[in-house]
Amino acid sequence: MVTVTEVQKVGIGLVGFGLFFLLFGVLLYFDSVLLAFGNVLFLAGFMFIIGFRRAASFFFQREKFRGSFFFLGGVSLVLCRWPVVGMLVESYGFVLLFRSLFPAAIGFVLSFVDIPFLRAFLSSSSSMV
């Protein structure tokens, strides 16, 4: 069983609030203050969950440099009150950074919900790679 420390619990809460503010900021026509607050909370929560040193090594890996550049550049653009462009750049960076985790996340979700068409499609596409 995985034990979660008190600091990691705070990090999970910060990430949750960060995602809430990001969603709320997008729903309110890209409100730059809410998006900036969501970005700061998300990054702070990420640091609390995995630790500062591991987060820094995650963002500054050689093979993830382009994703980190776009993600952190998008956060900077949102903080400079260019929310639409910043969110587009940030989303592209997010996909580049976390693309290796998407198959595991999809498998986790599919373990709860059985959608035969989707499961067949994913198993056939993974055999092509």
MOVEN-V811877 format. One record per residue. N is the residue number from 1. OMEGA is omega in whole degrees, 0 to 359 (none if undefined). Layout:
N&OMEGA + N&OMEGA
//
This chain:
1&180 + 2&177 + 3&180 + 4&180 + 5&179 + 6&179 + 7&178 + 8&176 + 9&176 + 10&178 + 11&178 + 12&177 + 13&179 + 14&178 + 15&178 + 16&177 + 17&177 + 18&178 + 19&177 + 20&181 + 21&176 + 22&178 + 23&180 + 24&178 + 25&178 + 26&180 + 27&178 + 28&175 + 29&174 + 30&175 + 31&188 + 32&180 + 33&179 + 34&179 + 35&179 + 36&179 + 37&177 + 38&178 + 39&180 + 40&179 + 41&180 + 42&180 + 43&178 + 44&178 + 45&177 + 46&178 + 47&180 + 48&184 + 49&186 + 50&180 + 51&185 + 52&183 + 53&180 + 54&177 + 55&178 + 56&179 + 57&177 + 58&184 + 59&187 + 60&171 + 61&183 + 62&183 + 63&179 + 64&184 + 65&181 + 66&177 + 67&178 + 68&180 + 69&180 + 70&181 + 71&181 + 72&174 + 73&176 + 74&176 + 75&179 + 76&179 + 77&177 + 78&179 + 79&177 + 80&175 + 81&167 + 82&192 + 83&185 + 84&179 + 85&180 + 86&180 + 87&176 + 88&180 + 89&180 + 90&179 + 91&177 + 92&178 + 93&178 + 94&179 + 95&179 + 96&182 + 97&190 + 98&183 + 99&178 + 100&180 + 101&183 + 102&179 + 103&178 + 104&179 + 105&178 + 106&177 + 107&178 + 108&180 + 109&181 + 110&177 + 111&177 + 112&184 + 113&180 + 114&176 + 115&188 + 116&182 + 117&181 + 118&179 + 119&179 + 120&179 + 121&181 + 122&179 + 123&178 + 124&180 + 125&179 + 126&178 + 127&178 + 128&185 + 129&none
//
